[in-house]
Amino acid sequence: MNNTAEDVNPCGINTSSFEIVTRDESRHHFKQGYDAQSGPHSGHEKSAEMDSGTERDVELQRVSAETPEARWWQRANREGLIYELLPVTNLDENIVGWESQDDPEMPFNFSSWHKWLWVGLLSAITFLTPFSSSILSPAIVKLDDEFGNDNAIVGSMTIGCALAPNIETLIVSRFFSGVGGAACLTLGGSIIGDLFRPDLRGFAIGMWNVGPLLGPTIGPLLGGFLTQSIGWRFDFWIVFAAATPVTILIATLNKETCHNVLVQRKTTLLQKSLGNDSLTSCYDDSSKRNTSQIVLTNLIRPLKMLVFSPIVFFLSLYIAFVFGVVYLLYTTIPSVFEETYGFTASQTGLVYLAIGLGNVLGWLFITLFSDKYVIRLSKANGGVFEPEMRLKISIYFGVFLPITLFWYGWSSYYSVHVACTIISLIPWGFGIMGLFLPITTYLVDSYPMYAASAIAANVILRSVVEALLPLAGPPMYASLGLGWGNSLLGFICIIMIPLPLIFNRFGARLRKAQLLTL
């Protein structure tokens, strides 16, 4: 079905002759969740779109080249993607939207400097979360000795503050650390989705993930040297020193980017200035709900998406498992390299550079080629972007994960040359970035109006698995050994390899058939 702008836009865009391609018929009314299932139709819809190309060209000539609408369409076509028109204000219909397609208040139209400043700050604060959680890894043994802890499970999960007097305080501090670190992990992808359209979104999400990419590598590396020289408690003084200026900058330079919130604020101002309480936002009816209802809805939505959306659940489960295994490997590296190969704590910290090298290689590949690949696929699809195009590039990266688990497990079990065991960690870092970045971007593309909830669902499951899977590590390795223990994890990774391929093929159908009310 090909719709005109008038069909899909109750906000009164003065461009009824513009043909807009949409994927989900349920989006004909913005109040039901504008762009909740983003992207245009493909298949027979694409053919209809291409057949009407001449008609669109004729209609575009009726619009002055100086109008915002014409400039917007020309810009979109040069980039190779067909964007949907932004909903604009129509006071005759009591609908409040954007002033024009070039409205400077619209986050898509923010200056490049402003956008990349936000990406940089997001990357910095998101760096601190895995950095603070992994910096203590090389000090687990010394920490256990200091507090008299002989429980390997407790030892594998403890992290806290520099002044913690006992292991219980460390565990409680870890809880609050997790609460504080969850916000940047959850909101980062959503903010980038607010700022960037699909043809730049992959690169922006890649740049944001420079922080969490480097955090798990620099943390253990620095922690190893600190533990051996001045003590593990200084780990957290360094985290505090780094977090303070970043937090101040974000608090100072913070600016709202949520499209829904911005238009709702505008609606409230117009209601007061015009004395018209009938004005409503083109995005939703949140103004008709009280604060407690809004908070409750937003708290429940990630759980609803996690339970009722197979896309969110299975892809989040995949990411949760691979990140859980990362933290499990982190708990084995000190014992393997210190007990088997005789490394010191500081030398053990250098081992984490192998995973970091793989991370950097995977990050470079995805960040540099993801958007280019998506644009190429979109052009081949008549200029129509579909979120599933993000998953094509990730399909092959899942193969690298079991390679590391089999290689690392049996190399450490048979105590082969240390270089072989260290190198075995590189494929894991490469594969995990090739999965994490496209899947995260896919969730943002699939649920742009609810990207924060989709990412939150992902973070919820990932955090649970990251916390619990390392707890199963000591008993598993005690029972199966490093060889078969890691092989078991490798077999699970093999089972999960087809998931991106499955959703690449059937994801669009699942989203269309989704009955979940967000």
FITOR-543998 format. One record per residue (C-alpha): residue number from 1; residue in three letters; x, y negated, z. Coordinates in Angstrom, 3 decimals, always signed. Example, Ala and Ser with C-alpha at 12.3 -4.5 7.8 and 13.67 -1.06 7.14 Angstrom:
1 | Ala | +12.300 | +4.500 | +7.800
2 | Ser | +13.670 | +1.060 | +7.140
***
This chain:
1 | Met | +0.000 | +0.000 | +0.000
2 | Asn | +1.396 | -3.363 | -1.042
3 | Asn | +0.143 | -6.240 | +1.062
4 | Thr | +0.241 | -9.947 | +0.532
5 | Ala | +1.535 | -12.230 | +3.215
6 | Glu | -2.052 | -13.178 | +3.900
7 | Asp | -2.909 | -9.516 | +4.562
8 | Val | -0.235 | -9.031 | +7.181
9 | Asn | +0.008 | -12.491 | +8.662
10 | Pro | -2.780 | -14.035 | +10.707
11 | Cys | -0.496 | -16.969 | +11.450
12 | Gly | -1.483 | -18.724 | +8.240
13 | Ile | +1.708 | -18.709 | +6.181
14 | Asn | +0.995 | -20.825 | +3.133
15 | Thr | +2.431 | -18.190 | +0.796
16 | Ser | -0.439 | -15.849 | -0.021
17 | Ser | +1.074 | -15.219 | -3.445
18 | Phe | +4.188 | -13.688 | -1.844
19 | Glu | +4.092 | -9.919 | -1.842
20 | Ile | +5.344 | -8.384 | +1.396
21 | Val | +6.184 | -4.716 | +1.647
22 | Thr | +5.264 | -3.061 | +4.926
23 | Arg | +5.717 | +0.464 | +6.226
24 | Asp | +3.089 | +0.744 | +8.921
25 | Glu | -0.512 | -0.240 | +8.255
26 | Ser | -1.024 | -0.727 | +11.985
27 | Arg | +1.061 | -3.888 | +11.737
28 | His | -1.575 | -5.792 | +9.737
29 | His | -2.206 | -7.809 | +12.903
30 | Phe | +0.774 | -9.314 | +14.747
31 | Lys | -0.966 | -9.159 | +18.110
32 | Gln | -0.823 | -5.358 | +17.965
33 | Gly | +2.948 | -5.593 | +18.033
34 | Tyr | +4.468 | -7.466 | +15.120
35 | Asp | +7.340 | -5.447 | +13.648
36 | Ala | +6.967 | -2.714 | +16.258
37 | Gln | +7.686 | -0.167 | +13.549
38 | Ser | +9.959 | -2.218 | +11.357
39 | Gly | +10.558 | -2.002 | +7.706
40 | Pro | +8.753 | -1.599 | +4.418
41 | His | +7.264 | +1.398 | +2.664
42 | Ser | +9.244 | +3.651 | +0.390
43 | Gly | +8.161 | +6.234 | -2.182
44 | His | +5.066 | +5.244 | -4.168
45 | Glu | +5.013 | +1.927 | -2.314
46 | Lys | +8.492 | +1.205 | -3.642
47 | Ser | +7.315 | +1.848 | -7.199
48 | Ala | +4.418 | -0.547 | -6.742
49 | Glu | +6.844 | -3.100 | -5.320
50 | Met | +9.138 | -2.823 | -8.328
51 | Asp | +6.230 | -2.917 | -10.792
52 | Ser | +5.038 | -6.189 | -9.296
53 | Gly | +8.487 | -7.803 | -9.511
54 | Thr | +7.599 | -9.868 | -12.560
55 | Glu | +4.433 | -11.126 | -10.903
56 | Arg | +6.420 | -12.182 | -7.826
57 | Asp | +8.919 | -14.070 | -9.977
58 | Val | +6.073 | -15.983 | -11.597
59 | Glu | +4.527 | -16.774 | -8.223
60 | Leu | +7.834 | -17.908 | -6.750
61 | Gln | +8.141 | -20.462 | -9.528
62 | Arg | +5.013 | -22.102 | -8.131
63 | Val | +6.885 | -22.856 | -4.919
64 | Ser | +9.320 | -25.729 | -5.018
65 | Ala | +12.941 | -24.672 | -4.758
66 | Glu | +13.264 | -27.178 | -1.934
67 | Thr | +10.680 | -25.507 | +0.320
68 | Pro | +11.819 | -23.350 | +3.240
69 | Glu | +9.874 | -20.396 | +1.819
70 | Ala | +11.720 | -20.454 | -1.505
71 | Arg | +15.131 | -20.928 | +0.089
72 | Trp | +14.392 | -18.027 | +2.465
73 | Trp | +13.447 | -15.669 | -0.328
74 | Gln | +16.495 | -16.610 | -2.395
75 | Arg | +18.722 | -15.995 | +0.613
76 | Ala | +17.096 | -12.640 | +1.296
77 | Asn | +17.472 | -11.478 | -2.283
78 | Arg | +21.168 | -12.415 | -2.412
79 | Glu | +21.777 | -10.272 | +0.641
80 | Gly | +20.111 | -7.327 | -1.057
81 | Leu | +17.283 | -6.767 | +1.416
82 | Ile | +13.626 | -7.742 | +1.338
83 | Tyr | +12.843 | -9.465 | +4.607
84 | Glu | +9.362 | -9.972 | +5.908
85 | Leu | +8.184 | -13.544 | +6.251
86 | Leu | +8.200 | -14.949 | +9.748
87 | Pro | +4.770 | -15.711 | +11.217
88 | Val | +4.209 | -19.477 | +11.303
89 | Thr | +1.819 | -21.695 | +13.231
90 | Asn | -1.738 | -22.112 | +11.985
91 | Leu | -3.633 | -24.358 | +14.406
92 | Asp | -6.820 | -24.006 | +12.350
93 | Glu | -6.850 | -20.356 | +13.373
94 | Asn | -5.562 | -21.113 | +16.899
95 | Ile | -2.423 | -19.065 | +16.177
96 | Val | +1.010 | -20.252 | +17.299
97 | Gly | +4.135 | -19.016 | +15.541
98 | Trp | +7.307 | -20.534 | +14.102
99 | Glu | +7.356 | -23.924 | +12.372
100 | Ser | +8.834 | -22.532 | +9.145
101 | Gln | +11.092 | -19.798 | +7.839
102 | Asp | +14.064 | -22.040 | +8.713
103 | Asp | +12.849 | -22.969 | +12.203
104 | Pro | +16.057 | -23.647 | +14.211
105 | Glu | +14.349 | -22.334 | +17.353
106 | Met | +14.056 | -18.898 | +15.751
107 | Pro | +17.039 | -16.779 | +16.944
108 | Phe | +17.590 | -15.411 | +13.426
109 | Asn | +18.367 | -19.017 | +12.438
110 | Phe | +20.750 | -19.835 | +15.289
111 | Ser | +24.192 | -21.022 | +14.224
112 | Ser | +26.825 | -18.366 | +13.616
113 | Trp | +28.944 | -19.851 | +16.421
114 | His | +26.104 | -19.464 | +18.901
115 | Lys | +25.341 | -15.913 | +17.811
116 | Trp | +28.926 | -14.669 | +18.018
117 | Leu | +29.498 | -16.443 | +21.315
118 | Trp | +26.615 | -14.393 | +22.699
119 | Val | +28.079 | -11.198 | +21.224
120 | Gly | +31.429 | -11.987 | +22.841
121 | Leu | +29.889 | -12.585 | +26.267
122 | Leu | +27.796 | -9.426 | +25.976
123 | Ser | +30.884 | -7.456 | +25.038
124 | Ala | +32.804 | -8.856 | +28.017
125 | Ile | +30.128 | -8.072 | +30.611
126 | Thr | +29.450 | -4.642 | +29.106
127 | Phe | +33.179 | -3.899 | +29.235
128 | Leu | +33.113 | -4.261 | +33.005
129 | Thr | +30.496 | -1.535 | +33.562
130 | Pro | +32.492 | +1.473 | +32.257
131 | Phe | +35.736 | -0.194 | +33.340
132 | Ser | +34.632 | -0.330 | +36.976
133 | Ser | +33.211 | +3.204 | +36.880
134 | Ser | +36.300 | +4.793 | +35.339
135 | Ile | +39.160 | +2.854 | +36.982
136 | Leu | +38.975 | +5.098 | +40.045
137 | Ser | +39.261 | +8.367 | +38.095
138 | Pro | +43.042 | +8.813 | +38.592
139 | Ala | +42.645 | +8.124 | +42.329
140 | Ile | +40.079 | +10.827 | +43.120
141 | Val | +42.629 | +13.147 | +44.737
142 | Lys | +44.188 | +10.422 | +46.914
143 | Leu | +40.767 | +9.088 | +47.840
144 | Asp | +39.664 | +12.560 | +48.969
145 | Asp | +42.822 | +12.915 | +51.052
146 | Glu | +42.333 | +9.504 | +52.698
147 | Phe | +38.726 | +10.208 | +53.694
148 | Gly | +39.219 | +13.893 | +54.438
149 | Asn | +36.768 | +14.940 | +51.735
150 | Asp | +37.048 | +18.555 | +50.581
151 | Asn | +33.864 | +18.595 | +48.495
152 | Ala | +34.802 | +18.531 | +44.810
153 | Ile | +31.276 | +17.521 | +43.804
154 | Val | +31.303 | +14.441 | +46.039
155 | Gly | +34.803 | +13.590 | +44.912
156 | Ser | +33.767 | +13.622 | +41.277
157 | Met | +31.063 | +10.969 | +41.767
158 | Thr | +32.486 | +8.470 | +44.246
159 | Ile | +33.272 | +4.849 | +43.464
160 | Gly | +32.711 | +1.798 | +45.603
161 | Cys | +34.191 | -1.382 | +46.894
162 | Ala | +37.662 | -2.222 | +48.097
163 | Leu | +36.609 | -2.450 | +51.728
164 | Ala | +34.696 | +0.849 | +51.939
165 | Pro | +35.628 | +2.460 | +55.298
166 | Asn | +34.337 | +5.948 | +54.428
167 | Ile | +33.076 | +8.158 | +51.634
168 | Glu | +29.426 | +7.451 | +52.445
169 | Thr | +29.950 | +3.738 | +51.839
170 | Leu | +31.590 | +4.517 | +48.531
171 | Ile | +28.568 | +6.538 | +47.389
172 | Val | +26.129 | +3.788 | +48.392
173 | Ser | +28.308 | +1.188 | +46.671
174 | Arg | +28.283 | +3.311 | +43.536
175 | Phe | +24.494 | +3.145 | +43.535
176 | Phe | +24.455 | -0.657 | +43.643
177 | Ser | +27.216 | -0.806 | +41.041
178 | Gly | +25.034 | +1.247 | +38.727
179 | Val | +22.053 | -1.036 | +39.313
180 | Gly | +24.136 | -4.088 | +38.448
181 | Gly | +25.693 | -2.538 | +35.364
182 | Ala | +22.432 | -1.303 | +33.873
183 | Ala | +21.202 | -4.721 | +32.726
184 | Cys | +23.933 | -5.421 | +30.179
185 | Leu | +23.731 | -1.886 | +28.781
186 | Thr | +19.974 | -2.202 | +28.401
187 | Leu | +19.638 | -5.767 | +27.122
188 | Gly | +22.699 | -6.014 | +24.875
189 | Gly | +21.209 | -4.162 | +21.912
190 | Ser | +17.906 | -5.984 | +22.292
191 | Ile | +19.572 | -9.414 | +22.300
192 | Ile | +21.540 | -8.537 | +19.168
193 | Gly | +18.325 | -7.315 | +17.549
194 | Asp | +16.823 | -10.743 | +18.330
195 | Leu | +19.782 | -12.600 | +16.794
196 | Phe | +20.647 | -10.598 | +13.683
197 | Arg | +18.679 | -9.190 | +10.778
198 | Pro | +19.371 | -5.592 | +9.679
199 | Asp | +22.105 | -6.400 | +7.150
200 | Leu | +24.370 | -7.802 | +9.917
201 | Arg | +22.989 | -5.907 | +12.890
202 | Gly | +25.283 | -2.883 | +12.614
203 | Phe | +28.418 | -5.036 | +12.591
204 | Ala | +27.151 | -7.131 | +15.509
205 | Ile | +26.339 | -4.054 | +17.604
206 | Gly | +29.784 | -2.723 | +16.757
207 | Met | +31.423 | -5.923 | +18.000
208 | Trp | +29.317 | -5.824 | +21.169
209 | Asn | +30.568 | -2.302 | +21.807
210 | Val | +34.206 | -3.371 | +21.786
211 | Gly | +33.673 | -3.826 | +25.535
212 | Pro | +32.289 | -0.389 | +26.424
213 | Leu | +34.756 | +1.078 | +23.922
214 | Leu | +37.799 | -0.286 | +25.756
215 | Gly | +36.425 | -0.036 | +29.302
216 | Pro | +36.666 | +3.765 | +29.756
217 | Thr | +40.204 | +3.712 | +28.310
218 | Ile | +41.727 | +0.705 | +30.071
219 | Gly | +40.059 | +1.598 | +33.396
220 | Pro | +41.812 | +4.939 | +33.996
221 | Leu | +45.051 | +3.678 | +32.444
222 | Leu | +45.243 | +0.701 | +34.809
223 | Gly | +43.857 | +2.707 | +37.704
224 | Gly | +46.623 | +5.286 | +37.414
225 | Phe | +49.368 | +2.702 | +37.833
226 | Leu | +47.527 | +0.834 | +40.606
227 | Thr | +46.903 | +4.023 | +42.577
228 | Gln | +50.553 | +4.994 | +42.512
229 | Ser | +51.903 | +1.503 | +43.235
230 | Ile | +49.658 | -0.675 | +45.433
231 | Gly | +46.731 | +1.631 | +46.222
232 | Trp | +43.287 | +2.491 | +44.866
233 | Arg | +41.492 | -0.264 | +46.770
234 | Phe | +43.054 | -2.890 | +44.485
235 | Asp | +41.118 | -1.339 | +41.609
236 | Phe | +38.024 | -3.101 | +42.837
237 | Trp | +39.665 | -6.420 | +43.577
238 | Ile | +40.674 | -6.499 | +39.911
239 | Val | +37.127 | -5.640 | +38.835
240 | Phe | +35.823 | -8.446 | +41.048
241 | Ala | +38.341 | -10.933 | +39.634
242 | Ala | +37.372 | -10.060 | +36.062
243 | Ala | +33.609 | -10.017 | +36.665
244 | Thr | +33.388 | -13.407 | +38.382
245 | Pro | +34.293 | -15.742 | +35.458
246 | Val | +32.319 | -13.657 | +32.947
247 | Thr | +29.211 | -13.813 | +35.131
248 | Ile | +29.582 | -17.582 | +35.580
249 | Leu | +29.915 | -18.136 | +31.817
250 | Ile | +26.835 | -16.071 | +31.057
251 | Ala | +24.821 | -17.852 | +33.730
252 | Thr | +25.939 | -21.226 | +32.354
253 | Leu | +25.546 | -20.586 | +28.617
254 | Asn | +22.495 | -18.351 | +28.827
255 | Lys | +19.712 | -19.065 | +26.310
256 | Glu | +16.476 | -17.155 | +25.663
257 | Thr | +16.490 | -15.050 | +22.472
258 | Cys | +13.328 | -12.927 | +22.765
259 | His | +10.993 | -13.914 | +19.926
260 | Asn | +7.922 | -13.045 | +21.941
261 | Val | +8.951 | -15.150 | +24.942
262 | Leu | +9.938 | -18.157 | +22.837
263 | Val | +6.632 | -18.257 | +20.987
264 | Gln | +4.725 | -17.676 | +24.232
265 | Arg | +6.481 | -20.683 | +25.801
266 | Lys | +5.611 | -22.740 | +22.743
267 | Thr | +1.999 | -21.572 | +23.000
268 | Thr | +1.790 | -22.652 | +26.637
269 | Leu | +3.205 | -26.104 | +25.837
270 | Leu | +0.778 | -26.599 | +22.942
271 | Gln | -2.153 | -25.484 | +25.076
272 | Lys | -1.318 | -28.222 | +27.566
273 | Ser | -0.443 | -30.965 | +25.070
274 | Leu | -3.430 | -30.315 | +22.765
275 | Gly | -5.854 | -29.341 | +25.508
276 | Asn | -6.709 | -26.176 | +23.612
277 | Asp | -6.742 | -23.029 | +25.744
278 | Ser | -7.793 | -20.938 | +22.734
279 | Leu | -4.291 | -21.051 | +21.247
280 | Thr | -2.572 | -17.662 | +21.295
281 | Ser | +0.843 | -16.335 | +20.370
282 | Cys | +1.076 | -14.512 | +17.056
283 | Tyr | +3.048 | -11.726 | +18.737
284 | Asp | +0.863 | -10.545 | +21.602
285 | Asp | -1.737 | -11.418 | +24.201
286 | Ser | +0.574 | -11.502 | +27.219
287 | Ser | -0.822 | -14.881 | +28.202
288 | Lys | -4.078 | -13.105 | +29.041
289 | Arg | -2.322 | -10.868 | +31.560
290 | Asn | -1.002 | -11.834 | +34.957
291 | Thr | +2.636 | -11.466 | +35.967
292 | Ser | +2.174 | -8.176 | +37.807
293 | Gln | +0.502 | -6.603 | +34.762
294 | Ile | +3.321 | -7.765 | +32.492
295 | Val | +5.996 | -6.447 | +34.873
296 | Leu | +4.215 | -3.121 | +35.292
297 | Thr | +3.784 | -2.701 | +31.533
298 | Asn | +7.449 | -3.441 | +30.876
299 | Leu | +8.589 | -1.075 | +33.620
300 | Ile | +6.448 | +1.777 | +32.346
301 | Arg | +7.147 | +1.302 | +28.633
302 | Pro | +10.703 | +2.814 | +28.621
303 | Leu | +9.412 | +5.895 | +30.421
304 | Lys | +6.493 | +6.198 | +27.983
305 | Met | +8.886 | +5.969 | +25.048
306 | Leu | +11.208 | +8.523 | +26.591
307 | Val | +8.403 | +11.015 | +27.241
308 | Phe | +6.105 | +10.503 | +24.256
309 | Ser | +8.458 | +9.457 | +21.449
310 | Pro | +10.441 | +12.431 | +20.068
311 | Ile | +12.803 | +10.031 | +18.307
312 | Val | +13.743 | +8.225 | +21.506
313 | Phe | +13.870 | +11.376 | +23.630
314 | Phe | +15.976 | +13.676 | +21.461
315 | Leu | +18.441 | +11.043 | +20.247
316 | Ser | +18.790 | +9.720 | +23.799
317 | Leu | +19.342 | +13.268 | +25.026
318 | Tyr | +22.101 | +13.749 | +22.461
319 | Ile | +23.863 | +10.527 | +23.457
320 | Ala | +23.338 | +11.280 | +27.150
321 | Phe | +24.923 | +14.698 | +26.818
322 | Val | +28.025 | +13.527 | +24.946
323 | Phe | +28.603 | +10.671 | +27.391
324 | Gly | +28.024 | +13.027 | +30.324
325 | Val | +30.722 | +15.305 | +28.938
326 | Val | +33.076 | +12.305 | +28.725
327 | Tyr | +32.746 | +11.719 | +32.456
328 | Leu | +33.077 | +15.447 | +33.074
329 | Leu | +36.323 | +15.477 | +31.080
330 | Tyr | +37.503 | +12.486 | +33.098
331 | Thr | +37.199 | +14.561 | +36.273
332 | Thr | +39.290 | +17.407 | +34.780
333 | Ile | +42.106 | +15.338 | +33.265
334 | Pro | +43.854 | +14.483 | +36.587
335 | Ser | +43.881 | +18.100 | +37.778
336 | Val | +44.864 | +19.529 | +34.369
337 | Phe | +47.763 | +17.180 | +33.719
338 | Glu | +49.002 | +16.790 | +37.288
339 | Glu | +48.755 | +20.438 | +38.331
340 | Thr | +49.409 | +22.179 | +34.995
341 | Tyr | +51.854 | +19.768 | +33.376
342 | Gly | +53.302 | +18.041 | +36.458
343 | Phe | +52.271 | +14.499 | +35.516
344 | Thr | +52.230 | +11.682 | +38.059
345 | Ala | +49.072 | +9.601 | +38.568
346 | Ser | +50.409 | +6.803 | +36.353
347 | Gln | +51.416 | +9.248 | +33.605
348 | Thr | +47.989 | +10.847 | +33.779
349 | Gly | +46.445 | +7.448 | +33.090
350 | Leu | +48.235 | +7.404 | +29.734
351 | Val | +46.362 | +10.553 | +28.668
352 | Tyr | +43.124 | +8.560 | +28.442
353 | Leu | +44.673 | +6.616 | +25.555
354 | Ala | +44.024 | +9.658 | +23.356
355 | Ile | +40.262 | +9.299 | +23.802
356 | Gly | +40.681 | +5.540 | +23.391
357 | Leu | +42.510 | +6.012 | +20.080
358 | Gly | +39.669 | +8.178 | +18.806
359 | Asn | +37.176 | +5.566 | +20.005
360 | Val | +38.979 | +2.800 | +18.119
361 | Leu | +39.143 | +4.810 | +14.887
362 | Gly | +35.456 | +5.720 | +15.085
363 | Trp | +34.503 | +2.162 | +16.012
364 | Leu | +36.459 | +0.696 | +13.088
365 | Phe | +34.861 | +3.066 | +10.603
366 | Ile | +31.279 | +2.472 | +11.750
367 | Thr | +31.616 | -1.274 | +12.343
368 | Leu | +33.214 | -1.941 | +8.960
369 | Phe | +31.097 | +0.355 | +6.804
370 | Ser | +27.706 | +0.777 | +8.499
371 | Asp | +26.046 | -2.399 | +7.187
372 | Lys | +27.661 | -2.046 | +3.755
373 | Tyr | +26.339 | +1.491 | +3.495
374 | Val | +22.863 | +0.414 | +4.601
375 | Ile | +22.791 | -2.439 | +2.070
376 | Arg | +23.825 | -0.043 | -0.682
377 | Leu | +21.047 | +2.381 | +0.280
378 | Ser | +18.568 | -0.504 | +0.450
379 | Lys | +19.470 | -1.715 | -3.024
380 | Ala | +19.001 | +1.819 | -4.333
381 | Asn | +15.604 | +1.770 | -2.616
382 | Gly | +14.439 | -1.346 | -4.425
383 | Gly | +15.786 | -3.713 | -1.777
384 | Val | +13.703 | -2.038 | +0.914
385 | Phe | +15.442 | -1.301 | +4.214
386 | Glu | +14.384 | +1.661 | +6.335
387 | Pro | +15.774 | +2.311 | +9.849
388 | Glu | +16.584 | +5.944 | +8.983
389 | Met | +19.311 | +4.684 | +6.659
390 | Arg | +21.370 | +4.044 | +9.822
391 | Leu | +21.542 | +7.775 | +10.598
392 | Lys | +23.041 | +8.930 | +7.312
393 | Ile | +26.513 | +7.725 | +8.249
394 | Ser | +26.386 | +9.464 | +11.652
395 | Ile | +25.470 | +12.960 | +10.460
396 | Tyr | +29.033 | +14.216 | +10.043
397 | Phe | +30.473 | +12.767 | +13.245
398 | Gly | +28.812 | +15.387 | +15.436
399 | Val | +31.213 | +18.005 | +14.063
400 | Phe | +34.161 | +16.377 | +15.839
401 | Leu | +32.754 | +16.882 | +19.350
402 | Pro | +32.930 | +20.703 | +19.603
403 | Ile | +36.397 | +20.576 | +18.022
404 | Thr | +37.724 | +18.738 | +21.080
405 | Leu | +35.926 | +20.963 | +23.582
406 | Phe | +37.252 | +24.221 | +22.105
407 | Trp | +40.719 | +22.783 | +21.478
408 | Tyr | +41.131 | +21.031 | +24.838
409 | Gly | +39.590 | +23.880 | +26.831
410 | Trp | +41.797 | +26.658 | +25.505
411 | Ser | +44.942 | +24.508 | +25.214
412 | Ser | +44.727 | +23.623 | +28.891
413 | Tyr | +43.753 | +27.186 | +29.838
414 | Tyr | +46.837 | +28.682 | +28.166
415 | Ser | +49.068 | +25.720 | +29.149
416 | Val | +50.246 | +25.110 | +25.593
417 | His | +52.510 | +22.167 | +24.821
418 | Val | +51.272 | +18.993 | +26.487
419 | Ala | +51.197 | +17.057 | +23.193
420 | Cys | +48.713 | +19.555 | +21.770
421 | Thr | +46.392 | +19.158 | +24.744
422 | Ile | +46.552 | +15.353 | +24.618
423 | Ile | +45.911 | +15.214 | +20.856
424 | Ser | +42.881 | +17.465 | +21.300
425 | Leu | +41.031 | +14.556 | +22.969
426 | Ile | +41.221 | +12.277 | +19.897
427 | Pro | +38.383 | +13.924 | +17.879
428 | Trp | +36.017 | +13.448 | +20.808
429 | Gly | +36.578 | +9.694 | +20.918
430 | Phe | +36.167 | +9.478 | +17.136
431 | Gly | +32.961 | +11.515 | +17.078
432 | Ile | +31.245 | +9.839 | +20.011
433 | Met | +31.546 | +6.362 | +18.468
434 | Gly | +30.297 | +7.667 | +15.132
435 | Leu | +27.155 | +8.848 | +16.901
436 | Phe | +26.590 | +6.188 | +19.543
437 | Leu | +26.766 | +3.079 | +17.351
438 | Pro | +24.433 | +4.202 | +14.506
439 | Ile | +21.927 | +5.793 | +16.892
440 | Thr | +21.814 | +2.672 | +19.087
441 | Thr | +21.317 | +0.474 | +16.019
442 | Tyr | +18.655 | +2.873 | +14.741
443 | Leu | +16.644 | +2.489 | +17.938
444 | Val | +16.869 | -1.304 | +17.665
445 | Asp | +15.837 | -1.206 | +13.994
446 | Ser | +12.948 | +1.168 | +14.696
447 | Tyr | +11.513 | -0.796 | +17.626
448 | Pro | +12.659 | -4.422 | +17.162
449 | Met | +9.909 | -5.891 | +19.346
450 | Tyr | +10.569 | -3.274 | +22.016
451 | Ala | +14.301 | -2.743 | +21.512
452 | Ala | +15.047 | -3.408 | +25.187
453 | Ser | +12.597 | -0.672 | +26.204
454 | Ala | +14.007 | +1.790 | +23.660
455 | Ile | +17.567 | +1.097 | +24.826
456 | Ala | +16.406 | +1.241 | +28.461
457 | Ala | +14.954 | +4.707 | +27.845
458 | Asn | +18.293 | +5.711 | +26.361
459 | Val | +20.210 | +4.257 | +29.311
460 | Ile | +17.908 | +5.945 | +31.855
461 | Leu | +18.512 | +9.403 | +30.439
462 | Arg | +22.184 | +8.723 | +29.814
463 | Ser | +22.757 | +7.483 | +33.356
464 | Val | +21.028 | +10.513 | +34.869
465 | Val | +23.070 | +12.939 | +32.776
466 | Glu | +26.312 | +11.009 | +33.377
467 | Ala | +25.675 | +11.256 | +37.117
468 | Leu | +24.567 | +14.906 | +37.247
469 | Leu | +26.668 | +16.634 | +34.587
470 | Pro | +30.002 | +15.896 | +36.321
471 | Leu | +28.495 | +17.416 | +39.468
472 | Ala | +28.057 | +20.685 | +37.595
473 | Gly | +31.656 | +20.548 | +36.393
474 | Pro | +33.552 | +21.888 | +39.426
475 | Pro | +31.261 | +24.923 | +39.945
476 | Met | +31.206 | +25.627 | +36.203
477 | Tyr | +34.970 | +25.496 | +35.789
478 | Ala | +35.450 | +27.538 | +38.984
479 | Ser | +33.194 | +30.216 | +37.542
480 | Leu | +34.113 | +30.166 | +33.836
481 | Gly | +37.529 | +28.519 | +33.775
482 | Leu | +38.602 | +25.669 | +31.525
483 | Gly | +38.501 | +27.789 | +28.385
484 | Trp | +34.989 | +29.215 | +28.532
485 | Gly | +33.620 | +26.266 | +30.508
486 | Asn | +34.505 | +23.817 | +27.736
487 | Ser | +33.469 | +26.356 | +25.105
488 | Leu | +29.986 | +26.461 | +26.643
489 | Leu | +29.759 | +22.689 | +26.257
490 | Gly | +31.080 | +23.048 | +22.707
491 | Phe | +28.304 | +25.490 | +21.774
492 | Ile | +25.710 | +23.024 | +23.105
493 | Cys | +27.268 | +20.298 | +20.936
494 | Ile | +26.979 | +22.566 | +17.884
495 | Ile | +23.265 | +23.051 | +18.567
496 | Met | +22.792 | +19.272 | +18.662
497 | Ile | +24.688 | +18.495 | +15.430
498 | Pro | +21.554 | +18.644 | +13.173
499 | Leu | +19.594 | +16.041 | +15.207
500 | Pro | +20.651 | +12.943 | +13.168
501 | Leu | +19.963 | +14.882 | +9.962
502 | Ile | +16.484 | +15.879 | +11.167
503 | Phe | +15.505 | +12.343 | +12.130
504 | Asn | +17.068 | +10.917 | +8.996
505 | Arg | +14.639 | +13.059 | +7.041
506 | Phe | +11.533 | +13.016 | +9.225
507 | Gly | +11.975 | +9.897 | +11.402
508 | Ala | +9.776 | +7.663 | +9.236
509 | Arg | +6.919 | +10.178 | +9.342
510 | Leu | +7.217 | +10.518 | +13.099
511 | Arg | +7.041 | +6.768 | +13.599
512 | Lys | +4.005 | +6.448 | +11.338
513 | Ala | +2.250 | +9.285 | +13.140
514 | Gln | +3.141 | +7.947 | +16.582
515 | Leu | +0.008 | +7.318 | +18.628
516 | Leu | +1.873 | +5.769 | +21.548
517 | Thr | +0.559 | +2.343 | +22.539
518 | Leu | +3.500 | +0.180 | +23.554
***
